[in-house]
Structures are given as structure tokens and as C-alpha cells.
Amino acid sequence: MPALDAFSHVSLTVTDPERSAVFYNRVLGTETMFSSTGDTERLIIVARPGVMIALCGHPGTTDQSFDPVRIGLDHFAFQVPSRSELEAWHVGLVADGVTCSEIEVSPFGLHLNLKDPDNIAIELFVSEPA
């Protein structure tokens, strides 16, 4: 089987790429790396080391709400190195007024869940089995 080195990026369709870029930059510490307005879409790319997210606005998109039970994306998750780092994320999110879950324990690890301005589910995850 040919090699895959790492996950490259995720591209999200959003209602307002500018609003989403502000959210990701503020909440996840990304920076806007690229911004373009074309005839058919608005594209903003935000990134930080190891993370790149494309935020696309498509004119004519009729469905304005994210639903994780529809075919397609359920959520996306970022690996966090340790429980203490995940706890620091939780403290920072709460202090910043971001609605998020408590840290949840599962047989697979620790999960902290939040949603972006379009209700897209984001998980911060520590692989630390219970």
C-alpha cells in the first residue's frame, strides 16, 4: 500500500467564512494564511503548525445548518498531547466564553467538545484510555 504521511487539512462549507476565520483564529490559535473571493466561492484558509482548515462559502447553498447525523462530516478532532493540556484548553475555552462540554472519559481517551459558529462539531482528544 502507498504511504500516507499525515492528515493534510479539512475543508468546511460555512455560512460566513470571515466569521468562521475569526472564531478559529481566536479559539484554536490559527492565523489567516489565505483569503480569496471568486465568482463561485469565498475561501479563507486558517492554519497553525500541524493544522490547516479551509473555510468555504458557496453562493446558493440552501441548507444553512450543520447536522452531524446527515451523511458527511460528523465531527473532526484534534489530538492534544496530555490530560493537563486538555484541562488547559477547557479553562481557556470557558474563560473565552466558548460553549463546550466538560472533559468526558471514554474507553478510548478523553474528549472535550465544542462547536463553531455554524454548529460544526469539534473535538479535542487525548488518547489516554480509561
N, C-alpha and C positions, 0 to 999 in steps of 0.2 A: 504494500500500500504506500502511495506517495506521502511525504511528510506534511504535517501542519505544524507550524511553529507556535502560534498563539492566536487568540481571538483578535481580530483586527479592529472592528468598530461595529456600532449599531446605528441604524438609520431609522428615525422615528418620524412618522407623519404627525404633525401638531397643528393646532388651530392658529397659533401665533408664534412663529419662530423667534421673534425678538423677545417676547415674554418668556418663552422657554429657555432661551440662552441666558437671560438674567437669572432665572431660577437655578439652572445647572451651574453657572459661574459662582453664584452666591452660596449655594448649598453644597455642591460637590467640589468646589475649588477649581473648576475648569476655567479656561480662558478662551475667548472667541479667537479662532485661528483663521477663519474664512467666512465671508459673507457675500452672497450673490443674489441678485434679483433677475430672473429670466422671464421669458414670455409665459412659461408654463408653471414655474415654481419659484419659491423663495427658499434659499438654502443657507443655513448657518452651521458651521462646524465648530464645536467646542471641544477642548482637549486638555488633558494634564498627562503627566508621564503614565503610560500604560493604559490610558483610557481615551477613546475618541468617540464622540456622539455627533451624528449628523441630524439636524433638525430641519425637516422639510415641510413647507406649506404649499399645498396643491390647490390652486383655484378650482372650484367646482366640487370639492369634497363635500358630500351631502351629509355624512354622519359626523356629528360634532362631539361624540362621546366615546371614550375608551371603555371596553368591556373585556375583562380577562377570560370570560367563558366563550367568547367568539373564536372561530378559527383564526389563528395567527398568534401574536405575542400574548403570553400570559403575564410575564414579568421579565425583567432582567436583573441580574445580581452582580455585585462587585465583591470580590474576595477581600476580606480585611485580615491582617496578619495575626491578631490576637484578641482575646476577650477584653483586655484592658483598652485596646484601640476601639473596639466596638462600643464599649462603655463611654469612651470619649466622644465618639460620633453621636451617641444618644444624648449626652449632656449638651453638646453643641447644637444639635437639631432643635431640642426643646428650648434652649436659650434663644435661638434664632426664630422661634415661633413656627417651626415646621411641624405639621401634624405627622406623628409617627407612632408606631407601636412601641410597646415595651420590648425588651430583648426577650425573644422566645427561644426555648430549648427544644430541640428535636433529636431523634436518634442520629441525625446527620451532622448537626452542629448548632450554632447559634444564629438567630435571624433577627434583623431589625428592618422593619418595613415602613416605607413612606410612599407618597405619590407626588407626581409632578403636577404642573398646572392643568394638564389635560386628563388627570386621574390615571396616568400610566404608572403601573406598579413597579417600584424599585426596591430591591432587597440588598442589604449589606449583610454579608455572610462570613462567619468564621467556621472553618472546618475543624470542629472540636467535638467529636461525637460524645453524646451523654453517657 
